[in-house]
Amino acid sequence: MKVAIVGASGAVGQEFLRILDQRDFPMDELVLFGSERSAGRKYTFRGREYEVKLLQHNDDFRDVDIAFTSAGAGTSKEFADTITKYGAVMIDNSSAFRMDDDVPLVVPECNAEDALNRPRGIIANPNCTTIMMVVVLQPLERLSHIKRIHVSSYQSASGAGAAAMAELEQQYREIINGEEPTVKKFPHQLAYNVIPQIDVFQPNGYTKEEMKMYNETQKIMHTDAKCSAMCVRVSSLRAHSESVWIETERPISVEEAQQAIAAAPGCTLQDDPSQLVYPMPLETAGKDDVYVGRVRKDLSDDCGLTFWLSGDQIRKGAALNAVQIAEYLIQVGNVK
């Protein structure tokens, strides 16, 4: 098994290295790729040093079985044919192919089998906020069909990459020192602030991030449920949170929902408000599961249920989900 990571120097690329090691992913060879800026950097993996190669249109992917790509939509589109030319499975973390009809969009806890039908050799990793939400929605969908979803996300700086995390830390230092905070990675100062915008606005008033949650949820879950989202950047460093309201065809009790969530793969129920126990990004950062709490009936709708979730979007929302897709393909013998 030969594995490639494209975008190895980025936040997700580095997370790929950690997760592949932690999960003892079965591989014989590893090759790292990056841009001109990161080519030549060296990283240690399982006691061996690897140098990042410049990503080029050549035959470097001839013997690669699985390629994890996280270098942006533009790079994914430009190099997809090069990466898949000799049969490598490209598991792409960008938005480039997510809504293409001939590219499966996969969250293994929800629709692992979709990964088996990939005409172009590409499997898309969904948006991080969508991944974490559908992992929790899936066990509830099994109880009763979800008709409608409202969600507000509270997304950390890490969702915008390693440089954005560094900028948030830099802003706090600058403000404490009485200096003007640096603002480059966000539309406004994020330190001591929240910004009700993630990605660019669309003609309907929603942002691109919010529309991803609408469209991707339907594709992953094979559902007609409509998802209305408000995505907000908050000044936590790592791990996203979401406040979710759903309307189901029949009323679901709190106890039913809690039991289903607690038993679901990829979910951890952390729900004891009397003891002030509920998920928080400070504690879910670095964890694999999506943590769920504040499960309660919606007071305005007998068929309504609300809950709070938090999870590490660099792990489950990106690198871990992609690795789980690869593990599934290996398990069922569906790699080239």
Order of alpha helices (4+ residues) and beta strands (2+ residues): beta-alpha-beta-beta-beta-beta-beta-alpha-beta-alpha-beta-alpha-beta-alpha-alpha-beta-beta-alpha-beta-alpha-beta-beta-alpha
